[in-house]
């Protein structure tokens, strides 16, 4: 900032009044500006050389990448061109297979539903038949029991009657033998 003030003060002085001290100072400043410009020019030249080297290296890398990627891209394009009809056929087959499998699954579902309905109906029929058979068996059992019990009761009653009659006869015969009736040693029965 002082340099600027010194330079502006020198410009404001009369042109004829340049003294030897001021001219030396002016020369010093001009020399400093020249050195600064030279340093700046040198920095720009070094930056340009560095940029040129970086550009050259970047172009070499880009060329290397391009030389490696272009064959891969060409091969992949050829592969796609060559196999795209096959891929279309495969995708079409997959789509068609999925439709067929969906239809088969629907048919299987409807068949299983129908089979389930029929199995339930058969189970109901079997249940009805078993219930009817059990009811009939119970009725037959009751009828057989009644059929057997009645004659058994009759036979039992008949036997009880015979027993009572025999009991009465035997009690009379004992009663008569006590009264003095002669007893037959062998009645012959």
TIVEX-97437 format. One record per residue: residue number from 1; x negated, y negated, z of N, C-alpha, C, CB in turn. Coordinates in pm, 1 decimal. Atoms other than C-alpha are relative to their C-alpha. Glycine has a CB too. Layout:
<rs>
R loro       nu       nv       nw      cau      cav      caw       cu       cv       cw      cbu      cbv      cbw
R  NUM        X        Y        Z        X        Y        Z        X        Y        Z        X        Y        Z
...
</rs>
This chain:
<rs>
R loro       nu       nv       nw      cau      cav      caw       cu       cv       cw      cbu      cbv      cbw
R    1    -81.1    118.4      0.0      0.0      0.0      0.0    -86.1   -125.8      0.0     92.6      0.8    118.9
R    2     89.8    114.4     -1.1   -288.2   -234.1     67.8    -60.8    -22.1   -137.2   -109.8     19.2    103.8
R    3     57.5     11.7    133.4   -426.5   -159.5   -275.5     94.5    -79.9    -88.1    -27.6    139.5    -61.4
R    4   -100.4     72.2     79.9   -103.2   -282.2   -431.2      2.7   -147.9     36.5    139.8     61.6     20.4
R    5     -2.4    140.0    -43.7   -109.9   -600.2   -226.1   -125.3    -71.0    -51.2      9.4    -10.0    155.7
R    6    125.4     61.0     46.6   -473.3   -663.0   -318.9      4.8    -24.7   -149.2   -120.1     88.9     34.6
R    7    -10.1     15.4    145.4   -403.7   -608.5   -688.9     96.4   -111.7    -35.7     45.0    131.2    -65.4
R    8    -94.5    106.8     31.6    -98.0   -831.9   -686.6    -56.7   -136.2     40.7    134.7     25.0     70.2
R    9     59.3    127.7    -39.3   -293.9  -1101.6   -502.3   -101.1    -43.4   -103.6    -66.1      9.9    138.6
R   10     98.0     35.4    101.4   -562.6  -1086.0   -769.6     68.8    -51.4   -124.6    -88.0    119.5    -33.7
R   11    -70.1     43.1    120.5   -310.2  -1129.4  -1049.2     59.7   -137.6     20.3    109.3    100.1    -38.1
R   12    -60.7    129.2    -24.4   -156.7  -1428.2   -881.8   -104.2   -112.3      3.2     77.3      3.4    130.2
R   13    103.7    103.0     -2.4   -490.1  -1614.9   -867.8    -22.6    -53.3   -140.4   -131.6     55.4     58.6
R   14     32.1     58.9    129.3   -603.7  -1831.4  -1146.9    -99.8     87.5    -72.7    -55.1   -142.5     16.5
R   15     90.4    -85.1     74.2   -781.1  -1650.6  -1428.4   -144.0    -49.8      7.8     44.2      8.9   -144.0
R   16    135.3     51.8     -2.4  -1077.8  -1875.5  -1397.7    -64.6     18.3    136.9     -0.5   -146.4    -38.6
R   17     52.0     -5.3   -135.1  -1121.2  -1815.1  -1032.4    -47.0    139.3     40.7    104.3    -47.5     95.5
R   18     49.6   -133.3    -33.2  -1248.9  -1452.2  -1049.9   -141.3    -15.6     55.0      2.5     95.7   -125.1
R   19    130.9      5.8    -61.0  -1534.6  -1429.3   -820.9    -69.2    133.2    -19.0      9.8    -36.1    148.9
R   20     74.7   -123.2     19.9  -1800.7  -1167.0   -825.0     50.1    108.8     94.5   -149.8    -24.2     20.8
R   21    -53.0    -98.5    -95.5  -1648.3   -994.2   -516.7    131.9     57.6    -50.8     19.9    -64.3    139.8
R   22   -129.1    -48.0     51.3  -1309.7   -977.7   -675.9    -18.4     83.6   -124.5     93.2   -117.1    -29.8
R   23     20.3    -77.6    121.8  -1442.3   -851.1  -1004.1    -54.0    138.1     34.5    -96.0    -73.0    -95.8
R   24     50.1   -129.3    -41.5  -1627.1   -570.7   -824.9    116.3     85.6     54.7   -111.9    -17.0    106.6
R   25   -115.6    -69.8    -54.7  -1311.7   -482.9   -640.0     93.6     47.3   -110.8     75.2    -90.4     97.0
R   26    -85.4    -34.2    113.7  -1114.6   -486.2   -961.0    -60.9    115.8    -77.1     20.1   -121.9    -92.6
R   27     67.5   -106.6     71.4  -1372.2   -262.9  -1126.0     11.3    131.7     78.6   -148.1    -36.7    -24.1
R   28    -12.8   -118.2    -83.3  -1358.7    -26.0   -831.9    139.1     61.8    -14.8    -27.8    -34.9    146.6
R   29   -137.2    -49.9     15.8   -980.9      1.9   -860.5     23.6     60.0   -136.4     99.4   -110.9     23.7
R   30    -14.1    -53.1    135.3   -995.4     54.6  -1231.8    -72.4    133.4     -9.4    -55.2    -99.7   -105.2
R   31     74.4   -126.6     -1.9  -1256.7    325.8  -1177.5     77.9    107.7     73.0   -137.0    -18.9     65.8
R   32    -81.0    -97.5    -74.5  -1036.3    492.9   -918.0    119.1     47.2    -82.3     48.8    -60.7    132.1
R   33   -113.3    -38.5     85.4   -739.2    488.1  -1153.8    -49.1     92.2   -110.2     69.7   -125.2    -60.8
R   34     54.7    -84.1    105.8   -961.4    634.2  -1428.2    -32.1    138.8     53.1   -125.4    -64.0    -60.2
R   35     31.2   -130.6    -58.9  -1081.4    912.0  -1196.1    130.4     77.1     27.9    -82.9    -17.2    131.6
R   36   -129.3    -65.4    -28.9   -721.3    984.0  -1085.8     63.1     51.2   -128.0     96.8    -97.6     71.1
R   37    -55.3    -44.1    128.8   -611.9   1002.3  -1449.5    -78.6    118.8    -54.3     -1.4   -115.7   -102.3
R   38     81.2   -111.9     46.6   -903.4   1231.9  -1531.8     33.7    126.7     79.4   -150.4    -33.4     12.5
R   39    -35.8   -115.3    -83.3   -818.8   1461.0  -1236.7    138.7     52.4    -40.9     -1.7    -38.6    151.6
R   40   -135.8    -39.9     40.9   -453.7   1457.9  -1343.4     -3.9     69.1   -135.9     94.5   -123.1     -5.2
R   41     12.5    -61.3    131.9   -549.5   1538.3  -1702.5    -61.1    139.3     12.6    -85.6    -88.4    -93.3
R   42     62.1   -129.3    -20.8   -775.6   1819.4  -1582.6    101.8     99.4     59.7   -123.3    -14.2     92.2
R   43   -102.7    -86.8    -60.2   -490.6   1960.1  -1365.7    102.0     42.2   -105.0     71.0    -72.2    117.3
R   44    -95.8    -33.1    106.6   -255.2   1944.9  -1664.3    -60.2    100.4    -97.3     43.3   -127.3    -75.6
R   45     66.5    -93.2     91.7   -507.6   2121.7  -1883.6     -6.9    139.2     65.1   -143.8    -51.2    -37.0
R   46      5.9   -127.7    -70.0   -558.1   2394.5  -1618.7    139.0     64.8      7.2    -57.4    -19.5    141.4
R   47   -136.8    -52.5     -4.2   -180.6   2430.6  -1582.9     42.4     50.8   -137.3     98.0   -108.1     49.0
R   48    -34.5    -44.5    135.1   -141.6   2454.0  -1959.9    -70.7    131.2    -32.7    -37.0   -107.8   -103.8
R   49     73.6   -124.2     24.7   -414.2   2721.4  -1977.6     63.7    114.0     79.4   -150.1    -16.1     38.1
R   50    -66.4   -102.6    -82.2   -249.0   2912.9  -1688.7    135.3     39.0    -58.3     18.1    -50.2    144.2
R   51   -130.6    -28.9     60.9     92.0   2881.5  -1854.0    -18.6     80.8   -127.5     77.1   -131.0    -30.4
R   52     25.7    -74.8    123.2    -54.8   3005.1  -2184.1    -36.8    145.0     33.2   -113.3    -67.2    -82.3
R   53     35.7   -135.4    -39.9   -211.4   3306.3  -2006.9    123.7     75.3     49.9   -109.0     -2.9    108.9
R   54   -121.5    -63.4    -51.9    117.3   3377.0  -1821.5     95.6     33.1   -114.3     69.5    -91.8    103.2
R   55    -86.8    -24.2    115.9    311.2   3344.3  -2147.5    -50.5    120.0    -78.7      6.6   -125.1    -91.1
R   56     59.0   -110.9     73.9     68.4   3577.9  -2319.9     23.7    131.4     74.8   -151.2    -23.7    -22.0
R   57    -21.9   -121.2    -80.4     96.0   3828.9  -2034.6    148.2     39.8     -1.3    -48.0    -22.4    145.9
R   58   -144.3    -26.0      5.4    477.4   3796.4  -2028.9     40.2     57.6   -134.5     79.0   -128.2     27.4
R   59    -29.8    -53.8    133.2    491.0   3853.4  -2406.7    -52.1    142.7    -14.2    -61.2    -89.4   -108.9
R   60     54.7   -136.0      6.3    268.0   4159.4  -2368.4     90.8     97.1     76.9   -144.7      3.6     57.6
R   61    -90.5    -85.4    -78.7    493.7   4299.3  -2096.0    131.5     19.9    -74.9     26.8    -62.0    140.2
R   62   -125.5    -10.1     75.2    804.5   4221.1  -2302.2    -17.2     91.8   -120.1     47.3   -139.3    -45.9
R   63     25.0    -87.3    115.5    650.8   4391.2  -2604.0    -12.8    146.0     43.4   -127.7    -44.4    -74.4
R   64     14.2   -136.6    -51.0    557.6   4695.1  -2396.3    136.8     58.2     38.6    -95.4      2.3    121.7
R   65   -134.7    -44.2    -37.8    908.9   4716.6  -2251.3     83.1     26.9   -125.0     69.7   -105.9     89.3
R   66    -76.6    -15.5    125.1   1060.0   4668.8  -2596.5    -42.8    126.4    -73.9    -18.7   -123.7    -91.3
R   67     48.8   -118.3     71.5    835.6   4939.1  -2742.8     44.5    129.2     68.8   -153.0     -3.8    -10.5
R   68    -44.6   -119.8    -70.9    945.8   5182.9  -2471.0    151.6     13.7     -0.3    -50.7     -2.0    142.6
R   69   -145.9     -4.7     -9.0   1315.7   5091.7  -2460.9     64.7     22.9   -135.6     52.8   -128.3     60.8
R   70    -62.1    -15.2    132.6   1385.6   5074.6  -2834.7     13.9    146.3    -42.2    -81.5    -74.9   -104.2
R   71    -21.0   -141.7     34.9   1319.7   5447.9  -2893.3    109.3     66.5     86.0   -131.6     77.3     15.9
R   72   -103.7    -56.3    -86.8   1536.9   5533.2  -2594.3    137.7    -44.1    -47.9    -22.2    -42.6    146.9
R   73   -128.9     50.2     49.7   1815.4   5311.1  -2726.2     36.9     66.7   -132.2     -4.7   -153.3    -17.8
R   74    -27.7    -67.5    127.4   1780.9   5461.4  -3074.7     43.6    145.5     23.1   -125.1     -4.3    -91.3
R   75    -36.4   -138.8    -29.7   1789.0   5814.2  -2931.3    139.8      8.8     60.4   -102.3     62.7     95.4
R   76   -132.6     -4.6    -62.7   2092.2   5734.4  -2717.1    108.7    -33.4   -101.3      7.0    -97.3    119.2
R   77    -99.2     29.6    105.3   2272.7   5579.4  -3015.6     19.9    121.3    -89.9    -44.4   -122.2    -84.6
R   78    -11.8   -120.5     82.9   2194.1   5885.3  -3226.3     74.7    110.8     74.4   -139.5     49.8    -42.5
R   79    -66.8   -100.5    -81.5   2304.9   6111.0  -2942.3    150.0    -28.4      9.4    -62.2      4.9    140.0
R   80   -141.8     35.9     -6.0   2630.4   5921.2  -2906.5     68.1     22.3   -134.6     16.3   -146.1     43.5
R   81    -58.0    -20.2    133.7   2689.4   5923.5  -3281.4     20.0    148.0    -29.1    -89.6    -62.8   -107.9
R   82     -2.4   -142.5     27.8   2614.1   6292.7  -3297.2    103.6     74.1     85.6   -137.7     58.9     22.9
R   83    -85.8    -74.2    -92.5   2815.9   6401.3  -2992.5    135.5    -65.4     26.0    -71.1     17.4    129.8
R   84   -128.5     65.0    -27.5   3105.0   6154.7  -2992.0    119.0     81.4    -51.4      2.1   -138.6    -62.6
R   85   -115.5    -83.0     39.0   3333.6   6383.4  -3201.3     21.0    117.1     96.4    -19.0     53.5   -142.9
R   86    -11.5   -111.1    -94.6   3256.2   6670.7  -2964.6     58.2    -48.2    132.9   -137.6     65.8     22.7
R   87    -53.3     55.9   -124.2   3322.8   6448.7  -2664.3    148.4    -30.8    -13.0    -76.5   -126.6     38.7
R   88   -142.9     26.3     23.0   3655.6   6342.4  -2816.5     79.4    130.1      6.6     21.9    -69.1   -137.2
R   89    -68.2   -130.3     -2.2   3748.9   6707.7  -2869.2     10.5     51.1    143.9    -75.5    103.4    -88.8
R   90     -0.2    -46.3   -139.2   3649.8   6790.2  -2511.1    102.2    -78.2     82.3   -140.7    -14.1     62.3
R   91    -96.2     79.6    -76.6   3850.4   6500.0  -2367.6    142.5     31.8    -42.1    -27.8   -149.7    -17.7
R   92   -134.0    -38.4     45.8   4149.2   6590.9  -2586.6     40.2    134.4     60.0      5.0      6.8   -154.3
R   93    -28.9   -131.5    -58.6   4123.4   6951.7  -2465.5     29.8    -10.9    149.6   -118.0     95.5    -22.8
R   94    -24.3     18.5   -142.9   4103.0   6837.1  -2104.7    138.8    -59.5     22.4   -108.3    -90.8     62.6
R   95   -133.0     60.7    -13.2   4411.4   6618.0  -2149.6    107.8    104.2    -27.9     15.4   -120.7    -96.1
R   96    -98.6   -102.6     35.5   4600.5   6902.2  -2319.6      7.3    106.9    108.7    -35.1     64.5   -135.9
R   97      2.1   -100.2   -107.7   4490.3   7149.4  -2051.1     70.3    -51.8    124.5   -144.6     39.3     34.2
R   98    -66.9     55.0   -118.6   4607.8   6916.0  -1777.2    150.4     -2.4    -20.6    -51.7   -141.8     31.2
R   99   -144.0     -4.1     27.0   4948.4   6888.0  -1947.1     53.0    142.9     12.7     30.3    -55.8   -140.8
R  100    -43.0   -140.9     -7.6   4970.0   7267.5  -1981.5      3.7     45.0    145.2    -94.9     91.9    -82.5
R  101      4.1    -40.7   -140.3   4864.5   7318.7  -1619.9    113.3    -65.3     78.5   -135.5    -36.1     62.6
R  102   -110.5     67.9    -68.3   5119.9   7060.4  -1504.3    131.5     71.1    -31.5      7.6   -149.6    -42.0
R  103   -122.1    -71.5     37.9   5394.4   7238.0  -1702.2      6.8    136.8     67.3      7.4     16.1   -152.6
R  104      3.3   -131.3    -64.5   5283.9   7577.6  -1568.3     29.6    -12.3    150.1   -137.3     67.4    -22.0
R  105    -24.7     20.9   -142.7   5284.4   7440.7  -1214.6    148.3    -29.1     24.6    -87.4   -115.9     53.9
R  106   -142.8     28.1    -14.3   5637.0   7306.5  -1264.8     81.7    127.5    -19.5     44.3   -107.9   -100.7
R  107    -70.4   -126.7     21.9   5751.6   7641.7  -1404.6    -17.6     92.3    120.8    -51.4     69.4   -128.6
R  108     25.9    -82.9   -117.3   5587.3   7823.9  -1114.3     82.3    -49.2    118.6   -150.0     -0.4     34.7
R  109    -78.1     56.7   -109.1   5753.8   7586.7   -869.8    147.1     34.9    -16.3    -18.4   -152.1      6.3
R  110   -141.1    -33.1     20.9   6094.4   7642.9  -1029.2     23.4    149.2     18.5     45.8    -43.7   -140.1
R  111    -13.5   -144.7    -18.3   6036.5   8022.5  -1037.9     -2.8     35.3    148.7   -112.6     75.1    -75.2
R  112      8.1    -26.8   -143.5   5932.5   8025.3   -672.4    124.4    -49.3     72.7   -124.4    -65.5     59.2
R  113   -122.8     50.2    -61.2   6233.6   7811.6   -580.2    114.9     96.1    -27.0     34.0   -140.8    -52.9
R  114   -104.8    -95.2     36.2   6465.0   8049.6   -769.7    -18.2    130.5     78.1     -1.4     27.4   -152.6
R  115     29.5   -122.7    -74.5   6293.6   8350.0   -609.6     34.5    -16.9    147.5   -148.0     38.4    -15.7
R  116    -31.7     28.5   -139.1   6332.2   8190.2   -267.9    151.3      1.5     21.9    -58.9   -135.5     41.8
R  117   -146.5      1.2    -10.5   6704.2   8130.1   -328.3     52.9    143.0     -7.3     63.4    -87.4   -112.7
R  118    -45.0   -139.1     13.6   6749.9   8490.5   -443.0    -36.4     82.3    123.3    -61.3     63.9   -125.6
R  119     41.8    -74.5   -119.5   6552.6   8626.4   -148.1     90.3    -34.0    118.2   -147.4    -31.1     34.9
R  120    -91.5     38.8   -107.3   6771.0   8427.9     90.9    136.3     66.5    -18.6     15.7   -153.1      4.7
R  121   -129.4    -63.4     26.5   7085.8   8556.8    -79.9     -7.3    149.3     32.6     42.3    -21.2   -147.9
R  122     15.3   -143.2    -29.6   6954.4   8916.4    -59.2     -9.7     21.9    150.8   -125.5     57.6    -70.9
R  123     12.1    -12.8   -145.9   6861.9   8863.9    305.2    136.5    -14.1     65.3    -97.6   -105.6     56.8
R  124   -134.9     15.2    -53.5   7214.5   8742.4    373.2     83.0    125.1    -27.6     68.4   -123.7    -60.4
R  125    -73.0   -122.8     33.3   7357.4   9047.1    191.4    -44.0    115.4     90.3    -21.8     37.1   -148.4
R  126     52.6   -107.5    -84.9   7129.8   9286.0    381.0     47.7    -20.4    143.6   -155.8      4.7     -5.8
R  127    -46.4     29.7   -134.6   7221.1   9111.9    705.0    147.5     38.5     13.6    -20.7   -149.8     33.2
R  128   -142.3    -37.5     -1.8   7590.9   9154.5    618.8     17.2    150.6      0.5     73.1    -60.0   -120.3
R  129     -9.3   -145.5      4.3   7537.6   9521.3    529.2    -40.8     63.1    132.6    -86.7     54.7   -112.2
R  130     46.6    -54.0   -127.9   7342.2   9589.5    847.7    103.5    -27.2    108.5   -136.9    -61.1     39.3
R  131   -103.1     32.3    -99.3   7601.4   9407.1   1056.9    121.3     90.3    -18.4     41.7   -148.4    -10.7
R  132   -115.0    -86.6     29.1   7880.1   9602.6    883.7    -29.7    143.6     41.2     36.2     -5.9   -150.2
R  133     37.2   -136.8    -37.1   7691.1   9931.8    931.7     -2.9     15.7    151.5   -136.8     37.0    -59.7
R  134      3.4     -7.1   -145.6   7632.5   9854.6   1298.1    141.0     -2.5     58.5    -82.8   -115.5     56.9
R  135   -138.5      4.3    -47.0   7997.2   9760.5   1347.5     69.8    133.7    -24.6     77.0   -113.8    -69.5
R  136    -61.0   -129.7     33.4   8107.7  10078.8   1169.1    -55.2    109.3     90.2    -24.9     35.9   -148.2
R  137     60.9    -98.9    -89.7   7859.9  10285.1   1374.7     59.6    -10.8    139.4   -152.8    -18.6      6.1
R  138    -58.3     18.9   -133.2   7999.3  10133.1   1693.5    142.1     53.8      1.4     -1.9   -149.6     41.0
R  139   -137.7    -50.2      6.5   8354.8  10209.0   1581.4      1.1    153.1     -4.1     73.0    -57.5   -124.0
R  140      6.8   -146.5      9.7   8259.8  10567.4   1486.5    -39.5     58.3    134.1   -100.4     44.1   -109.3
R  141     43.3    -47.6   -131.3   8081.5  10610.6   1818.0    115.6     -5.0     98.3   -118.2    -83.7     52.3
R  142   -115.5     11.7    -90.1   8386.1  10482.9   2004.6    104.5    106.3    -34.3     62.6   -142.0     -8.9
R  143    -97.2    -99.7     42.5   8613.2  10711.6   1799.0    -44.4    139.0     42.3     20.2     -5.4   -151.6
R  144     52.5   -130.8    -39.1   8386.5  11011.4   1861.1     10.0     16.8    150.8   -146.3     16.8    -46.5
R  145     -9.1     -8.9   -145.9   8371.2  10931.2   2230.0    144.1     24.5     43.0    -54.1   -128.3     65.7
R  146   -140.4    -21.6    -33.9   8749.5  10902.3   2245.7     43.7    139.5    -41.2     88.9   -105.4    -67.2
R  147    -36.5   -133.3     48.9   8781.8  11219.2   2034.7    -55.9    109.7     87.2    -48.0     19.1   -141.6
R  148     61.3   -102.9    -85.2   8548.3  11413.5   2261.7     54.5    -10.2    141.6   -154.3    -13.8      0.9
R  149    -44.5     17.1   -138.9   8665.8  11263.9   2590.2    139.9     56.9     21.1     -2.2   -148.2     38.6
R  150   -138.7    -46.4    -18.3   9033.2  11345.1   2533.3      4.5    151.9     12.4     89.2    -46.2   -117.7
R  151     -4.1   -144.7    -18.4   8982.1  11719.6   2471.3    -76.3     44.5    123.3    -55.8     69.3   -121.6
R  152     76.4    -37.6   -118.6   8717.8  11733.7   2744.7     86.4    -22.1    123.4   -132.5    -81.5      9.6
R  153    -89.6     26.1   -113.6   8966.8  11574.5   2983.5    108.8    107.0      8.0     64.0   -140.5    -12.3
R  154   -105.4   -101.7      1.5   9232.6  11816.1   2871.3    -54.1    133.6     48.5     59.3     14.8   -141.4
R  155     61.6   -127.2    -42.4   8997.0  12114.5   2909.7    -30.3     -7.7    147.8   -130.1     30.8    -81.0
R  156     32.6     18.0   -140.9   8881.3  11971.3   3242.3    126.8      9.8     84.5    -70.1   -135.7     22.9
R  157   -127.3     -8.0    -73.0   9242.7  11925.1   3350.1     50.3    143.1      2.5    106.0    -92.5    -63.6
R  158    -43.5   -138.8      9.6   9326.1  12275.6   3229.0    -81.2     86.6     95.7    -13.6     51.7   -144.8
R  159     85.5    -77.4    -90.8   9027.5  12418.1   3416.2     31.7    -32.5    144.3   -148.1    -27.3    -28.3
R  160    -35.5     38.5   -137.2   9121.3  12217.7   3723.5    130.8     67.3     39.1     12.0   -154.8     13.5
R  161   -127.8    -66.2    -26.9   9474.5  12356.5   3693.6    -20.3    148.6     24.6     97.3    -21.3   -116.5
R  162     29.7   -141.3    -16.7   9342.3  12712.2   3651.6    -68.3     25.5    133.3    -87.3     50.0   -114.3
R  163     71.1    -13.8   -125.9   9112.8  12663.8   3944.4     97.7    -11.7    116.0   -111.2   -105.8     11.8
R  164    -99.1     18.2   -106.7   9399.0  12536.3   4153.1     90.5    123.0      8.9     84.8   -127.9    -24.8
R  165    -87.1   -118.3      0.4   9614.0  12828.2   4042.5    -73.1    118.8     59.2     47.9     32.8   -143.0
R  166     78.8   -111.2    -53.9   9339.8  13077.7   4118.0    -22.0    -18.7    150.1   -136.0     11.3    -73.3
R  167     19.1     29.2   -141.9   9274.5  12903.6   4443.5    126.4     33.9     77.9    -38.0   -148.2     20.7
R  168   -126.6    -27.9    -67.3   9641.1  12932.8   4528.4     22.6    150.2      7.6    117.4    -68.6    -73.0
R  169    -17.8   -144.8      1.9   9652.1  13301.3   4427.1    -92.4     66.4    102.0    -26.8     55.8   -140.9
R  170     93.8    -61.6    -92.8   9343.1  13384.7   4623.7     36.1    -33.7    143.5   -142.5    -44.8    -30.3
R  171    -37.9     35.3   -137.1   9466.9  13199.4   4924.1    122.7     79.9     41.1     27.3   -152.1     12.7
R  172   -116.0    -82.5    -32.5   9795.9  13394.6   4906.7    -43.7    142.4     29.2    102.4     -2.0   -114.6
R  173     41.5   -138.3    -21.5   9618.4  13721.2   4875.5    -72.1     12.8    133.6    -90.8     48.4   -114.9
R  174     65.8     -3.3   -130.2   9408.8  13640.5   5180.6    106.2    -16.5    107.7   -109.2   -111.2     11.4
R  175   -105.6     24.5    -96.8   9714.0  13518.6   5356.0     84.1    126.7     17.1     88.4   -119.4    -44.2
R  176    -76.4   -123.6     -5.5   9903.0  13844.2   5273.7    -82.1    109.6     65.8     43.8     42.9   -140.3
R  177     80.3   -105.8    -59.7   9614.2  14063.1   5377.1     -9.2    -20.3    148.8   -139.4      4.6    -61.7
R  178      1.0     25.2   -142.3   9616.5  13904.6   5714.3    134.3     38.8     60.0    -32.3   -147.0     29.0
R  179   -131.9    -30.2    -53.6   9981.7  13974.8   5749.9     24.4    151.1      2.8    108.4    -70.1    -82.9
R  180    -14.3   -144.1    -10.6   9932.8  14337.4   5713.4     31.9     68.2   -130.1    104.2     32.2     97.6
R  181    -20.3    -67.4    128.1   9977.9  14408.0   5349.6   -122.4     78.4    -33.0     32.1    -99.4   -112.3
R  182    118.6    -76.6     34.6   9755.9  14677.9   5228.4    -68.4    -64.4   -119.0     35.6    146.8    -30.4
R  183     75.7     62.2    108.9   9485.2  14546.6   5006.7    -50.7    107.9    -90.5   -116.9    -85.8     53.2
R  184     50.5    -91.3    101.3   9391.8  14719.2   4696.9   -149.0    -21.3     -5.2     67.3    -23.1   -140.4
R  185    143.6     21.7     -1.6   9019.1  14779.0   4713.6    -48.6    -46.0   -135.4    -73.0    126.4     41.8
R  186     45.6     43.3    132.3   8982.2  14731.3   4337.1    121.3    -46.8    -76.6    -74.9    114.7    -76.8
R  187   -119.0     47.1     68.8   9244.1  14509.2   4186.0     -8.3     23.0   -149.7     21.6   -146.4     28.1
R  188     14.7    -27.6    143.8   9107.1  14568.4   3833.6     -3.4   -121.3    -86.8    109.1     85.8    -45.8
R  189      4.5    124.0     82.1   9070.6  14228.5   3721.4   -126.0     -8.6    -71.1     18.2   -124.2     82.6
</rs>
